[in-house]
Structures are given as structure tokens and as C-alpha cells.
Amino acid sequence: LGADIPTLNITKVLEFQIFLTNLKPDIVILNETWLKNQIKSNEIFGNLDYKVFRLDRNHLSHPPDTSNPKKFKANGGGVLIAVHNSIDMKPTLLKSSAKAEILSLTLTLHNKKKLCITTCYRVGTLQAENSLR
């Protein structure tokens, strides 16, 4: 994944797909995905029936360290929420300006009840000023 054109570890992808096939979770939440936008969600989930929402590492969610501006790590981070297509819902993506990868969905279920699902990854190398936001 450190290359300009990232590749996936096929063994891990197959293990993940077997896990999904066997357990059939309604919702999957992943942190530290290490995904980049060149990797498509169907490369991970295959033909399994999930709506996938991702926030991959970028310069906005993971800015360079102010004490060492060249310290930006292009690899790592990233969050993902996948919701099985069998769940009747309308997702609303909630925005955040925090210096972290925060992905939050509000699911409006068929019975009009709302469910908010959030996952967050904040890299630990951004010094104290990032902790205060």
C-alpha cells in the first residue's frame, strides 16, 4: 500500500470476505484500513451486498506535524462503515472539521427511527494542538 499504485494483500481480503460470508454482519466498522482512493470498495467486499462509506487518509484529516512538516505519513489511517443492503435505510453523512478521520452516518430505518454510527481514527503523531480540537 505504500506504492503509488497500491495493491491489496489478497490473503487478507479473502479472509475478510469469508468472515463476512460466514457471519453476515449487518454493519461493519473498520479503522486503520490503509486504503487509498485507487482501491475500490468492491475490491474488498467483492460481490457481497454492502453499501460502503469510507474516509481514507488525506492531508485534511491528517495534516503534517507542525513541528516537522515533512512528517506526513501517506500510509495508515482510514475508516470505513459498511451497511448490509438488507437494511432498509437512508444514510446521511455527517461532516466534521476535526484533524482526524471521523466517519459518522445517521441511518433512518424503515420504522423512522434514527441510528447514528460513528467511527474515528486520530493519529497520535500530530502533537498536542490536535488533541485540543
N, C-alpha and C positions, 0 to 999 in steps of 0.2 A: 504493500500500500504506500510505500514511500516513493515509488516511481511516478514519473509524470503521467503515465497511463497505468493506474493501479490495477492489480489483479486480486482476485479473491482466493482464499485458501479453500479449495474445493472440498476437502475432507470436512472442514468445519461447517461449510454451507450444507453439505449432505446430512451431517449430524443434526444440524438445526432443523432442516426440513423433515427429517424423521421424527424429531421431537414434536414438531407441530402436527404432523400426521397422526402420531400416536396419542397425544394428549388433547389435541383440538382446543387450545385455549381460545376464549372469546376475545381477550385483549392481551397483547404482547407489548412489554415495555423494555427497551434496551438502552443502556448507557455505554459510553466508550465504544461506539460502533466502529470507529475508524473509517467510516465511509466517506467517499468523495462524490461530487455530483456526476462524475463519469460512470459511477457504478449505479445501475438502475435497480430499483426495488425488486423487480421481478427476477433479477439475478440471485437474490437472497431468498425470496419467498416462492420462487418457481411459479407453478400454475395454481398455487394454493389461494384460496379466496379471502384475501385480506385487503382492506384499504390501508395504505401505508402513509404515514406522516413522518417526515424526517427533518432534522435540523443538523446539517453537517458542519464541522468546524470551518470557521471563516475568520477574517480579520475583524469583523464587528463583534462576534461573540467571544473571540479570543484575541484581543489586541496584543501587540508587542509589549513586553515588560518595559516600563518607563525607565527603569534603572539600567536596562540592557536592551535597547530597541532591536537589536539583531537576534534576539532570543525567541522570536516567534517559531512555534513548533507547528509545522504544517500537518503533522500526523497526530492521531489520537482524537479524543473527544468525540462529540457527536451523540445525538439522542434520537430515538425512534419510538413511535407508538403505532401499533398496527391493530386494527379492529376487524374482526371477522365479518364478512359480508352478510352472515345470517342475522346480525344485529341490525334491527331497523332503527336507524338513527340519522340525524343531520349534524355533521360536525361543524363547529365554529372554532377557528384557530384564534387563540388569544395571543396578542403581541406583547413583547417585553423589551425594554431598552437596557436591561442589565448586561454586564460584561460576562455572560455565561451562556451556555446552551440551555435554554429553557423552552420546552415544548409543552403547551397546555391546550387541551381540547375540551370543549363543552359538548357533550353528546345530548341531543334532545331525543329521547326514546319515544317509541310509538305511543306510550301512555302519557306523553307530555312531561314526564319527569325529566329533570336535567341531572347530568352526572359530569363532574369536572375531573379530568385526568391530567396530571402534570408530572413531568419528569425533568430533572435538572442536572447539569454537569457543570461545575465550576472548577476550572483548572487551578491547582494550588500554587502555581509559579508566578502569579501576577502581583505579588506583593500585597501590602495591607490596604492600599487605596481601593482595590477591587472588592475587598471584604466589606467595605462600608456602604456599597451601593445596594 
